[in-house]
Amino acid sequence: MNDELDLALVDALRMDPRAPWSKLAGPLGVDPATLSRRWARLEADGDAWVTCYPSADRIGRGLTALVEVECRAGRVAEVAAALAGHPQVASIEVVTGGADLLLTVGAGDRAGLAGYLLEQVSAVPGVERTRTSLVERTVREGSRWSDGALDAEQRRAIAEQPAAPRSAPASRQIEEDLALMQALGGDGRMPYAELAERTGLPASTVRRRLAELRDSGRMVLRCDASPRVTGHPLGAMLWLEAPAGRLEEATGWLAGLPQARMCAVTVGPANLALYLVVHRTSELRRLEEELTGRFPDLRVRDRMVTLRTVKLVGRLLTPDGRSCGYVPIDPWPTPRAIG
């Protein structure tokens, strides 16, 4: 049975997903060997994992879309399973409301997104219709969320030291680094030597490129955990419409909420998408009341409560939320699967 140390370890890795155990031992009050054993058990049981994916906001190309999918009666699980194998689909959630599924989709451009939706999603048996919102920019990204298991002193001790800004060389296309990111997607804490073997790159090159990608924000490392570690929090997507003149103010406030796992400016039926993680429906209602009290002219266009997460940034999940596989995320046309 998992305990508070497991949750603290997960939150520590959310702050620094590749931190050595020696760095985390002091703040968490245990020796490095204990942390290593704990993580090995959590990972083996599918209860915690570190994954990796490219940031569309930072690489300067590509786009992200939030796609609502309506399915024929009795076909939701079948459709979700079929879509889970698509490398363009980062995440899949079974939701309440007008749609059955909510997808996070990556594409190289609008034409690529249209082709994927029309030729692949629509071809899946059981899909009735889709509705798509483009993500204009992400204000708060899911990798920054935490359960609040660490106190301020622990967080200060774990926080990465700021590095001198280093951007990936302009002459190198993101596709050249995709194999590295896909390998890390399967195991975000993979040692440099193994990464070199998996990608065919020299270990020194792997270390340098990884530092460049992390410092530039082109690559995101993220730690997630199953409900057996985190309890059974409630996830909900709010689709919001804010007046253009107050959009920046609203997004700034929303992104600062501790319960906000994701906040994005969107182009579609609403201009804001806010994903909240709470423990009770009453907390969700209270947050909504606080939101509309602070911004009376903001409207809630729709609400979706997550009933089950089928796929989370490439990770395939069991019905009880444990990791059971990984599909490398590839928004670009040529698949590059890591075996």
The 8 nearest C-alpha neighbors of each residue, nearest first, counted from 0:
[[1, 2, 227, 228, 5, 3, 41, 46],
 [2, 0, 228, 5, 227, 3, 4, 6],
 [1, 3, 5, 4, 0, 6, 228, 7],
 [2, 4, 6, 5, 7, 1, 148, 8],
 [5, 3, 7, 6, 2, 8, 27, 1],
 [4, 6, 8, 3, 7, 2, 1, 9],
 [5, 7, 9, 3, 8, 4, 228, 10],
 [8, 6, 4, 10, 148, 9, 5, 11],
 [9, 7, 11, 5, 6, 10, 4, 12],
 [8, 10, 6, 12, 11, 7, 13, 5],
 [11, 9, 13, 7, 12, 8, 145, 6],
 [10, 12, 8, 14, 13, 9, 7, 15],
 [13, 11, 16, 15, 9, 14, 10, 222],
 [12, 14, 10, 222, 11, 16, 15, 221],
 [13, 15, 12, 11, 16, 158, 10, 157],
 [14, 16, 12, 18, 13, 17, 11, 159],
 [15, 17, 12, 13, 18, 222, 14, 220],
 [18, 16, 188, 15, 19, 12, 187, 220],
 [17, 19, 15, 16, 20, 22, 12, 23],
 [20, 18, 21, 22, 17, 23, 31, 24],
 [19, 21, 31, 23, 22, 24, 34, 18],
 [20, 22, 31, 24, 19, 23, 25, 30],
 [23, 21, 20, 19, 24, 18, 25, 157],
 [24, 22, 20, 21, 26, 25, 27, 157],
 [23, 25, 29, 30, 21, 31, 27, 22],
 [24, 26, 28, 27, 23, 29, 22, 30],
 [27, 25, 153, 28, 23, 24, 156, 157],
 [26, 28, 24, 25, 29, 23, 153, 7],
 [29, 27, 25, 26, 24, 30, 23, 4],
 [30, 28, 24, 27, 33, 25, 31, 34],
 [29, 31, 24, 33, 32, 34, 28, 25],
 [32, 30, 20, 34, 21, 24, 33, 35],
 [31, 33, 35, 34, 30, 36, 20, 29],
 [34, 32, 36, 31, 35, 30, 37, 29],
 [35, 33, 37, 31, 32, 36, 38, 20],
 [34, 36, 32, 38, 33, 37, 39, 31],
 [37, 35, 39, 33, 34, 38, 32, 40],
 [38, 36, 34, 40, 35, 39, 33, 41],
 [37, 39, 41, 35, 40, 36, 42, 34],
 [38, 40, 36, 42, 37, 41, 43, 35],
 [39, 41, 43, 37, 38, 42, 44, 36],
 [42, 40, 46, 38, 44, 47, 43, 39],
 [41, 43, 45, 47, 39, 44, 40, 48],
 [44, 42, 40, 45, 41, 39, 46, 38],
 [43, 45, 41, 46, 42, 40, 321, 47],
 [46, 44, 322, 321, 42, 43, 47, 41],
 [45, 47, 225, 41, 321, 224, 44, 42],
 [48, 46, 224, 42, 41, 223, 45, 225],
 [47, 49, 223, 222, 42, 50, 224, 46],
 [50, 48, 222, 187, 221, 186, 223, 16],
 [49, 51, 184, 187, 221, 220, 186, 185],
 [50, 52, 184, 220, 219, 183, 180, 187],
 [51, 53, 219, 218, 180, 184, 54, 328],
 [54, 52, 218, 217, 219, 55, 180, 51],
 [55, 53, 217, 56, 57, 218, 58, 219],
 [54, 56, 57, 58, 61, 62, 53, 60],
 [57, 55, 54, 58, 59, 136, 137, 60],
 [58, 56, 217, 54, 59, 55, 216, 215],
 [57, 59, 217, 55, 60, 56, 54, 173],
 [60, 58, 57, 56, 55, 61, 217, 54],
 [61, 59, 58, 55, 62, 107, 56, 108],
 [60, 62, 107, 108, 106, 55, 59, 63],
 [61, 63, 106, 55, 105, 108, 107, 64],
 [62, 64, 105, 134, 104, 133, 106, 55],
 [63, 65, 133, 104, 134, 132, 103, 66],
 [66, 64, 103, 132, 102, 131, 104, 133],
 [65, 67, 131, 102, 130, 101, 64, 68],
 [66, 68, 101, 130, 129, 98, 100, 131],
 [69, 67, 129, 100, 98, 99, 128, 101],
 [68, 70, 98, 99, 128, 127, 129, 126],
 [71, 69, 126, 127, 125, 75, 74, 99],
 [70, 72, 125, 74, 127, 73, 126, 69],
 [73, 71, 74, 70, 75, 125, 69, 127],
 [72, 74, 75, 71, 76, 70, 77, 125],
 [75, 73, 77, 71, 125, 72, 76, 78],
 [74, 76, 78, 77, 70, 73, 79, 99],
 [77, 75, 79, 78, 74, 80, 73, 81],
 [76, 78, 80, 74, 75, 79, 81, 125],
 [77, 79, 81, 75, 80, 76, 74, 125],
 [80, 78, 76, 82, 81, 77, 83, 75],
 [79, 81, 83, 77, 78, 82, 76, 84],
 [80, 82, 78, 79, 83, 84, 77, 123],
 [83, 81, 79, 84, 85, 80, 78, 88],
 [84, 82, 80, 81, 85, 79, 310, 88],
 [83, 85, 82, 81, 86, 326, 80, 88],
 [84, 86, 82, 87, 83, 88, 326, 81],
 [87, 85, 328, 329, 88, 327, 326, 84],
 [88, 86, 330, 105, 85, 329, 104, 328],
 [89, 87, 104, 86, 85, 90, 103, 105],
 [88, 90, 312, 313, 103, 104, 328, 87],
 [91, 89, 311, 310, 103, 312, 102, 88],
 [92, 90, 102, 310, 309, 101, 308, 311],
 [91, 93, 308, 101, 100, 309, 307, 94],
 [92, 94, 100, 307, 306, 99, 305, 308],
 [95, 93, 305, 304, 306, 99, 100, 303],
 [94, 96, 303, 304, 99, 305, 98, 97],
 [97, 95, 303, 98, 94, 302, 99, 304],
 [96, 98, 99, 95, 69, 303, 67, 301],
 [99, 97, 69, 68, 96, 67, 100, 95],
 [98, 100, 69, 94, 93, 68, 70, 95],
 [101, 99, 93, 68, 92, 94, 98, 67],
 [100, 102, 67, 92, 66, 91, 68, 93],
 [103, 101, 91, 66, 90, 65, 104, 67],
 [102, 104, 65, 90, 89, 88, 64, 66],
 [105, 103, 88, 64, 87, 63, 89, 102],
 [104, 106, 63, 330, 87, 62, 64, 88],
 [107, 105, 330, 112, 62, 108, 61, 111],
 [106, 108, 61, 331, 330, 111, 62, 60],
 [109, 107, 111, 61, 110, 106, 62, 112],
 [110, 108, 112, 111, 113, 107, 106, 62],
 [111, 109, 113, 112, 108, 114, 107, 115],
 [110, 112, 114, 108, 109, 113, 106, 107],
 [111, 113, 109, 115, 106, 110, 114, 116],
 [114, 112, 110, 116, 115, 111, 117, 109],
 [115, 113, 111, 117, 112, 116, 118, 110],
 [114, 116, 112, 119, 118, 113, 117, 111],
 [117, 115, 120, 113, 114, 119, 118, 121],
 [118, 116, 114, 121, 115, 113, 119, 120],
 [117, 119, 115, 114, 116, 122, 121, 120],
 [118, 120, 122, 115, 121, 116, 117, 123],
 [119, 121, 116, 122, 123, 117, 118, 115],
 [120, 122, 117, 123, 119, 126, 118, 116],
 [121, 123, 119, 120, 118, 124, 117, 126],
 [122, 124, 120, 121, 126, 125, 119, 78],
 [125, 123, 126, 122, 78, 121, 74, 77],
 [124, 126, 71, 70, 74, 78, 127, 123],
 [127, 125, 70, 124, 123, 128, 121, 69],
 [126, 128, 70, 69, 71, 125, 129, 68],
 [129, 127, 69, 126, 68, 130, 70, 121],
 [130, 128, 68, 67, 69, 131, 66, 127],
 [131, 129, 67, 66, 68, 132, 128, 65],
 [130, 132, 66, 65, 67, 133, 129, 64],
 [133, 131, 267, 65, 266, 64, 265, 66],
 [134, 132, 64, 266, 265, 135, 63, 65],
 [133, 135, 265, 63, 64, 136, 264, 266],
 [134, 136, 265, 264, 133, 266, 137, 263],
 [137, 135, 264, 134, 263, 138, 56, 265],
 [136, 138, 263, 139, 262, 140, 264, 56],
 [137, 139, 263, 262, 136, 254, 140, 250],
 [140, 138, 262, 261, 254, 137, 141, 263],
 [139, 141, 261, 142, 143, 137, 138, 260],
 [142, 140, 260, 261, 143, 144, 139, 221],
 [141, 143, 221, 140, 144, 13, 222, 220],
 [144, 142, 141, 140, 145, 13, 260, 139],
 [143, 145, 260, 142, 141, 146, 259, 257],
 [146, 144, 147, 10, 143, 13, 148, 257],
 [145, 147, 148, 10, 144, 229, 6, 149],
 [146, 148, 145, 149, 10, 150, 7, 257],
 [147, 149, 7, 146, 10, 6, 150, 145],
 [150, 148, 147, 153, 7, 154, 151, 10],
 [149, 151, 153, 152, 154, 148, 147, 155],
 [150, 152, 154, 153, 155, 149, 156, 147],
 [153, 151, 155, 154, 150, 156, 26, 149],
 [154, 152, 26, 156, 150, 155, 151, 149],
 [153, 155, 151, 157, 152, 156, 158, 150],
 [156, 154, 152, 158, 153, 157, 151, 159],
 [155, 157, 153, 154, 158, 26, 152, 23],
 [158, 156, 154, 155, 153, 159, 23, 11],
 [159, 157, 155, 156, 154, 160, 14, 15],
 [158, 160, 161, 157, 15, 14, 156, 162],
 [159, 161, 162, 158, 157, 156, 163, 155],
 [162, 160, 159, 163, 164, 158, 214, 165],
 [163, 161, 164, 160, 214, 165, 159, 210],
 [162, 164, 165, 161, 214, 160, 166, 215],
 [165, 163, 162, 214, 166, 215, 211, 161],
 [166, 164, 211, 214, 215, 163, 167, 210],
 [167, 165, 215, 211, 168, 164, 214, 212],
 [166, 168, 211, 169, 212, 165, 215, 171],
 [169, 167, 170, 171, 166, 172, 211, 165],
 [168, 170, 171, 167, 172, 166, 173, 58],
 [171, 169, 168, 172, 167, 173, 175, 166],
 [172, 170, 169, 168, 173, 175, 167, 174],
 [171, 173, 174, 175, 170, 169, 176, 168],
 [172, 174, 175, 176, 177, 171, 58, 53],
 [175, 173, 177, 176, 172, 178, 331, 171],
 [176, 174, 173, 172, 177, 171, 178, 179],
 [175, 177, 174, 179, 173, 178, 180, 172],
 [176, 178, 174, 180, 179, 175, 181, 173],
 [179, 177, 181, 180, 176, 182, 198, 335],
 [178, 180, 182, 177, 176, 181, 198, 183],
 [181, 179, 177, 183, 182, 178, 184, 51],
 [182, 180, 184, 178, 183, 327, 179, 177],
 [181, 183, 179, 184, 180, 185, 178, 337],
 [182, 184, 187, 186, 180, 185, 181, 51],
 [185, 183, 51, 50, 181, 182, 186, 187],
 [184, 186, 183, 182, 325, 50, 187, 181],
 [187, 185, 183, 189, 188, 184, 50, 49],
 [186, 188, 183, 49, 50, 189, 184, 51],
 [189, 187, 17, 186, 190, 49, 16, 183],
 [188, 190, 186, 187, 194, 193, 183, 191],
 [191, 189, 193, 192, 194, 188, 195, 187],
 [190, 192, 194, 193, 202, 195, 189, 206],
 [193, 191, 195, 194, 190, 202, 196, 189],
 [194, 192, 196, 195, 190, 191, 197, 189],
 [193, 195, 191, 197, 196, 192, 198, 190],
 [194, 196, 200, 202, 192, 193, 198, 197],
 [195, 197, 193, 199, 194, 198, 192, 200],
 [196, 198, 194, 195, 199, 193, 182, 337],
 [199, 197, 195, 200, 196, 194, 179, 178],
 [198, 200, 196, 195, 197, 201, 194, 202],
 [199, 201, 195, 198, 202, 205, 204, 196],
 [202, 200, 204, 203, 195, 205, 199, 196],
 [201, 203, 205, 195, 204, 192, 191, 206],
 [204, 202, 206, 201, 205, 207, 200, 191],
 [203, 205, 207, 201, 202, 206, 208, 200],
 [206, 204, 202, 208, 203, 207, 209, 195],
 [205, 207, 203, 209, 204, 208, 202, 210],
 [208, 206, 204, 210, 209, 205, 203, 211],
 [209, 207, 211, 205, 210, 206, 204, 212],
 [208, 210, 212, 206, 211, 207, 205, 213],
 [209, 211, 207, 213, 208, 212, 214, 206],
 [212, 210, 208, 214, 167, 209, 213, 165],
 [211, 213, 209, 217, 218, 215, 210, 214],
 [214, 212, 216, 210, 215, 218, 211, 209],
 [213, 215, 211, 216, 212, 165, 210, 164],
 [214, 216, 166, 212, 217, 213, 211, 165],
 [217, 215, 213, 218, 214, 57, 212, 219],
 [218, 216, 57, 54, 212, 58, 215, 53],
 [217, 219, 53, 212, 216, 213, 54, 52],
 [220, 218, 52, 51, 53, 54, 221, 216],
 [221, 219, 51, 50, 16, 218, 187, 49],
 [220, 222, 142, 50, 49, 51, 13, 219],
 [221, 223, 49, 13, 48, 12, 16, 50],
 [224, 222, 48, 47, 49, 221, 225, 9],
 [225, 223, 47, 46, 228, 48, 226, 229],
 [224, 226, 46, 320, 321, 227, 228, 47],
 [227, 225, 230, 229, 231, 228, 320, 224],
 [226, 228, 225, 230, 229, 46, 1, 231],
 [229, 227, 226, 225, 230, 1, 6, 224],
 [230, 228, 226, 227, 231, 225, 6, 224],
 [231, 229, 226, 227, 228, 232, 225, 278],
 [230, 232, 226, 229, 233, 278, 227, 225],
 [233, 231, 278, 277, 230, 276, 234, 229],
 [232, 234, 277, 278, 276, 235, 231, 279],
 [235, 233, 276, 305, 275, 304, 232, 277],
 [234, 236, 304, 275, 303, 274, 305, 237],
 [235, 237, 274, 303, 273, 302, 275, 304],
 [236, 238, 302, 273, 272, 301, 239, 274],
 [239, 237, 272, 301, 300, 269, 271, 299],
 [240, 238, 299, 271, 269, 300, 298, 237],
 [239, 241, 269, 298, 270, 297, 271, 299],
 [240, 242, 297, 246, 243, 239, 245, 298],
 [243, 241, 244, 245, 246, 240, 297, 296],
 [242, 244, 246, 245, 241, 247, 270, 240],
 [243, 245, 242, 246, 247, 241, 248, 249],
 [246, 244, 248, 242, 243, 247, 249, 241],
 [245, 247, 249, 243, 248, 241, 244, 242],
 [248, 246, 250, 249, 245, 251, 244, 243],
 [249, 247, 251, 245, 246, 250, 252, 244],
 [250, 248, 246, 252, 251, 247, 245, 253],
 [251, 249, 253, 247, 252, 248, 254, 246],
 [250, 252, 248, 254, 249, 253, 247, 255],
 [251, 253, 249, 255, 250, 254, 248, 256],
 [254, 252, 250, 255, 256, 251, 249, 259],
 [253, 255, 251, 139, 252, 256, 262, 250],
 [254, 256, 252, 253, 257, 251, 259, 139],
 [255, 257, 259, 258, 253, 254, 252, 260],
 [258, 256, 259, 255, 144, 260, 145, 254],
 [257, 259, 276, 275, 256, 277, 260, 144],
 [260, 258, 275, 256, 257, 261, 274, 254],
 [261, 259, 141, 144, 274, 275, 258, 276],
 [262, 260, 274, 139, 140, 141, 259, 273],
 [261, 263, 273, 139, 138, 272, 254, 137],
 [264, 262, 137, 272, 138, 271, 136, 265],
 [263, 265, 271, 136, 135, 270, 134, 137],
 [266, 264, 134, 270, 135, 271, 133, 263],
 [265, 267, 133, 132, 270, 134, 135, 269],
 [266, 268, 132, 269, 265, 270, 133, 131],
 [267, 269, 270, 266, 132, 300, 240, 238],
 [270, 268, 240, 267, 239, 271, 238, 300],
 [269, 271, 265, 240, 266, 264, 239, 267],
 [272, 270, 264, 239, 265, 269, 263, 238],
 [271, 273, 238, 263, 262, 237, 239, 264],
 [274, 272, 262, 237, 236, 261, 275, 271],
 [273, 275, 236, 261, 235, 260, 259, 237],
 [276, 274, 259, 258, 235, 234, 260, 273],
 [275, 277, 234, 258, 233, 232, 259, 260],
 [278, 276, 233, 232, 279, 258, 282, 275],
 [277, 279, 232, 233, 282, 280, 276, 231],
 [280, 278, 281, 282, 277, 233, 283, 232],
 [279, 281, 283, 282, 284, 278, 277, 233],
 [280, 282, 284, 279, 283, 285, 278, 286],
 [283, 281, 285, 280, 279, 284, 286, 277],
 [282, 284, 280, 286, 281, 285, 287, 277],
 [283, 285, 281, 287, 282, 286, 288, 280],
 [286, 284, 282, 288, 287, 283, 281, 289],
 [287, 285, 289, 283, 288, 284, 290, 282],
 [286, 288, 290, 284, 285, 289, 291, 283],
 [287, 289, 285, 291, 286, 290, 292, 284],
 [290, 288, 286, 292, 287, 291, 293, 285],
 [289, 291, 287, 293, 288, 292, 286, 294],
 [290, 292, 294, 295, 288, 293, 289, 287],
 [293, 291, 289, 290, 295, 294, 288, 287],
 [292, 294, 290, 291, 295, 289, 288, 297],
 [293, 295, 291, 297, 296, 292, 290, 249],
 [296, 294, 291, 297, 292, 293, 298, 290],
 [295, 297, 294, 298, 241, 242, 291, 240],
 [298, 296, 241, 294, 295, 240, 291, 242],
 [299, 297, 240, 239, 300, 296, 241, 291],
 [298, 300, 239, 301, 238, 240, 237, 297],
 [301, 299, 238, 239, 298, 240, 269, 302],
 [300, 302, 238, 299, 237, 303, 239, 96],
 [303, 301, 237, 236, 238, 304, 96, 235],
 [302, 304, 236, 95, 235, 96, 94, 305],
 [303, 305, 235, 95, 94, 234, 306, 236],
 [306, 304, 94, 234, 307, 235, 93, 92],
 [305, 307, 94, 93, 304, 308, 95, 92],
 [306, 308, 93, 305, 92, 309, 318, 94],
 [309, 307, 92, 310, 91, 93, 311, 320],
 [308, 310, 316, 91, 92, 315, 307, 311],
 [309, 311, 315, 90, 91, 314, 316, 308],
 [310, 312, 90, 314, 313, 89, 315, 91],
 [313, 311, 89, 90, 314, 310, 52, 328],
 [312, 314, 89, 326, 311, 325, 328, 327],
 [315, 313, 325, 311, 310, 312, 324, 316],
 [316, 314, 310, 324, 323, 325, 322, 309],
 [317, 315, 322, 321, 320, 309, 323, 310],
 [316, 318, 320, 321, 319, 323, 322, 315],
 [319, 317, 320, 316, 307, 309, 321, 308],
 [318, 320, 317, 321, 226, 316, 225, 307],
 [321, 319, 225, 317, 316, 318, 226, 322],
 [322, 320, 45, 316, 225, 317, 46, 319],
 [321, 323, 45, 316, 315, 324, 314, 317],
 [322, 324, 316, 315, 317, 321, 45, 325],
 [325, 323, 315, 314, 322, 326, 316, 185],
 [324, 326, 314, 313, 315, 185, 327, 323],
 [325, 327, 313, 86, 328, 84, 314, 324],
 [328, 326, 181, 86, 313, 336, 325, 329],
 [329, 327, 86, 313, 87, 89, 326, 330],
 [328, 330, 86, 331, 87, 327, 334, 335],
 [331, 329, 106, 105, 87, 107, 328, 332],
 [332, 330, 107, 329, 333, 106, 334, 87],
 [331, 333, 334, 330, 107, 329, 111, 106],
 [332, 334, 331, 335, 329, 330, 174, 336],
 [335, 333, 336, 329, 332, 331, 86, 330],
 [336, 334, 333, 337, 178, 329, 177, 327],
 [335, 337, 334, 327, 338, 181, 178, 326],
 [336, 338, 182, 335, 181, 178, 327, 197],
 [337, 336, 197, 182, 335, 185, 327, 181]]
